[in-house]
């Protein structure tokens, strides 16, 4: 049924927990490390139908916000396709990288500079290098400010999840570098973090484009505005303006 399936996908996002699947007449299946990646595409009209419900608050369980890598590219021009020979050298380099990443084990990770497992972390783990950590915390503050000023709650929730996406991408880029160099590089580098942040900037533009198919809808804009006005009436002001705006007007921010 739909609800157990949604729960399965929602909980697979963090990749840090376990999950038990109960199957009728077939017993149960225990997944020790429930980590899930979903790849695929969707037609714009189906996406629009789903988003409209989500952005009106009907069944917003955070599923769409978990698709952190989603992109909405421009359609390709209707030109006749041309077969191009594969760049064998590039292809082999990528394949070899995938194989090397798949074969990483505890000993290799420790050799690359991972911290050992302990009572709090059951697997080897990396931390940011000192200079990268400083940049990340500054970036995180800016992200939270951006989420606070987002046009819609769903967009704010999507942005907040970048707080997990960017370190994850930085770790991947750092491990790629470790594999290529083949030696210890220590904590996740500033170079890897900056590459991840650049990816985040690009993904944000696609995310806004995805949601814009609904947020640009005039009915939704009117609905959002009326909700904001009702919220202001209930509070008789906001955190930045304690004036009773009904009597005295209100700020541009309000």
C-alpha positions in Angstrom: 0.0 0.0 0.0 1.0 3.6 -0.4 1.7 4.5 3.3 4.3 1.8 4.0 6.0 2.6 0.7 6.2 6.3 1.6 7.6 5.4 5.0 10.3 3.2 3.3 11.4 6.0 1.0 11.3 8.7 3.6 13.4 6.7 6.1 15.9 5.7 3.5 17.0 9.3 3.0 19.3 9.6 6.0 21.0 6.2 5.4 21.9 5.9 9.1 19.1 3.6 10.4 17.7 0.1 9.9 14.3 -0.9 8.5 12.1 -3.9 8.8 9.8 -4.9 5.9 6.9 -7.2 6.8 5.6 -9.1 3.8 2.3 -11.0 4.0 2.8 -14.8 4.0 6.5 -14.2 3.3 7.9 -13.3 6.7 9.9 -10.1 7.3 13.1 -8.7 5.9 15.5 -6.7 8.1 17.7 -4.1 6.4 20.6 -3.2 8.7 21.7 -0.1 6.8 18.7 1.4 5.1 20.2 3.8 2.6 18.4 4.5 -0.5 19.1 6.3 -3.8 16.3 7.0 -6.3 17.0 7.8 -9.9 14.5 8.5 -12.7 12.4 11.1 -14.4 8.8 12.4 -14.2 6.5 14.2 -16.7 6.0 17.9 -15.9 2.2 17.6 -15.7 2.4 14.7 -13.1 4.9 16.7 -11.1 2.7 19.7 -11.2 -0.3 17.7 -9.9 1.8 16.3 -7.0 3.4 19.7 -6.1 0.1 21.5 -6.0 -1.2 19.2 -3.3 2.1 19.4 -1.4 2.4 23.1 -1.5 -1.2 23.6 -0.3 -0.2 21.6 2.7 -2.1 18.4 1.7 0.1 15.4 2.5 3.4 17.3 2.7 5.5 14.7 4.4 8.9 15.9 3.1 9.2 13.4 0.3 9.7 15.9 -2.6 12.3 17.8 -0.5 14.4 14.6 -0.3 15.0 14.7 -4.0 18.0 17.0 -3.4 19.7 16.4 -6.8 16.6 17.0 -8.9 17.1 19.1 -12.1 14.7 20.6 -14.6 16.7 21.1 -17.8 15.6 23.0 -20.9 14.1 20.7 -23.6 16.6 19.6 -26.3 16.1 21.2 -29.7 14.4 18.9 -32.2 17.5 18.2 -34.2 18.5 14.9 -35.7 20.6 13.0 -33.2 24.2 12.4 -34.1 26.1 9.4 -33.0 29.3 10.3 -31.3 32.1 7.9 -30.4 32.6 7.4 -26.7 35.7 9.0 -25.2 37.1 5.6 -24.1 39.8 7.2 -21.8 37.2 9.3 -19.9 34.8 6.4 -19.7 37.4 4.0 -18.3 38.6 6.6 -15.8 35.0 7.0 -14.5 34.4 3.2 -14.4 37.6 2.6 -12.5 36.6 5.3 -10.0 33.3 3.7 -9.4 35.0 0.3 -8.9 37.6 1.8 -6.5 34.8 3.6 -4.5 32.7 0.4 -4.3 35.8 -1.5 -3.0 36.6 0.9 -0.2 36.9 -0.8 3.1 37.7 0.2 6.7 41.4 -0.2 6.3 41.5 2.0 3.1 39.3 4.7 4.7 41.6 4.8 7.8 44.6 5.1 5.5 42.9 8.0 3.7 42.5 9.8 7.1 39.1 8.7 8.4 38.5 8.7 12.1 38.0 5.3 13.7 34.6 4.0 14.8 33.7 4.7 18.4 30.7 4.5 20.8 29.0 7.3 19.0 29.8 6.5 15.3 29.7 2.8 14.3 31.6 3.4 11.1 34.9 5.2 10.2 34.1 8.9 9.6 35.7 12.0 8.2 35.5 15.5 9.6 36.1 18.8 7.8 39.6 20.2 7.8 39.8 23.3 10.0 39.7 25.8 7.2 36.8 24.0 5.5 34.9 23.8 8.8 35.0 27.6 9.2 33.7 28.1 5.7 31.0 25.5 6.1 29.6 27.1 9.3 29.5 30.5 7.7 27.7 29.0 4.6 25.3 27.2 7.0 24.4 30.5 8.7 23.6 32.0 5.3 21.6 28.9 4.3 19.4 29.3 7.4 18.8 33.0 6.7 17.9 32.1 3.1 15.4 29.5 4.3 13.9 31.9 6.8 13.1 34.3 3.9 11.9 31.6 1.4 8.7 32.3 -0.4 7.1 29.0 0.7 7.5 26.5 3.5 8.2 23.7 1.1 11.1 25.7 -0.4 12.4 26.5 3.1 12.3 22.8 4.0 14.1 21.9 0.8 16.8 24.4 1.4 17.3 23.3 5.0 18.1 19.8 3.7 21.1 21.3 1.9 22.7 21.3 5.3 23.1 17.6 4.8 23.5 17.5 1.0 26.6 19.8 0.9 28.7 17.9 3.4 27.7 14.6 1.7 28.8 16.0 -1.7 32.0 17.4 -0.2 32.8 13.9 1.3 32.2 12.3 -2.1 34.5 14.8 -3.8 37.1 14.3 -1.1 37.1 10.5 -1.4 37.4 10.8 -5.2 40.5 12.9 -4.6 41.8 10.4 -2.1 41.3 7.6 -4.6 43.0 9.5 -7.4 46.0 10.5 -5.2 46.1 7.2 -3.5 47.3 8.5 -0.2 46.1 10.1 3.1 44.6 13.6 2.7 43.1 13.9 6.2 39.9 15.9 6.8 37.5 16.9 4.1 39.3 19.7 2.3 38.2 23.2 1.5 38.6 22.4 -2.2 36.0 19.6 -1.9 33.7 21.8 0.1 33.9 24.7 -2.4 33.1 22.2 -5.2 30.1 21.0 -3.2 28.8 24.5 -2.6 29.1 25.3 -6.3 27.0 22.2 -7.0 24.5 23.5 -4.3 24.2 26.9 -6.1 23.5 25.1 -9.4 20.9 22.7 -7.8 19.1 25.6 -6.1 18.3 27.2 -9.4 16.8 23.9 -10.7 14.9 23.4 -7.4 13.4 26.9 -7.7 12.5 26.1 -11.3 10.8 22.9 -10.3 8.7 24.6 -7.6 8.0 27.7 -9.8 5.5 25.6 -11.9 3.3 26.0 -8.8 4.5 29.1 -7.0 4.0 31.2 -10.2 0.4 30.1 -10.2 -1.7 33.3 -9.4 -4.2 31.4 -7.4 -1.5 30.0 -5.1 0.1 33.4 -4.8 -3.2 34.9 -3.7 -3.7 32.0 -1.3 -0.2 32.5 0.2 -0.7 36.2 0.6 -4.1 35.7 2.3 -2.5 33.2 4.7 0.3 35.7 5.6 -2.3 38.4 6.2 -4.3 36.2 8.5 -1.2 35.1 10.4 -0.3 38.8 10.9 -3.8 39.6 12.1 -3.6 36.8 14.7 -0.2 38.1 15.9 -0.9 41.8 15.4 2.7 42.3 14.2 5.7 40.2 13.6 9.2 39.7 15.2 10.7 42.7 13.4 7.7 45.1 13.7 5.8 45.3 17.0 3.5 48.1 15.7 -0.2 47.2 15.3 -0.1 47.3 11.5 -3.9 47.4 11.1 -3.8 50.8 12.6 -0.4 52.1 11.6 0.6 50.4 8.4 3.3 47.8 8.1 7.0 47.4 6.9 8.1 46.3 3.5 9.4 43.1 5.1 6.0 42.3 6.6 
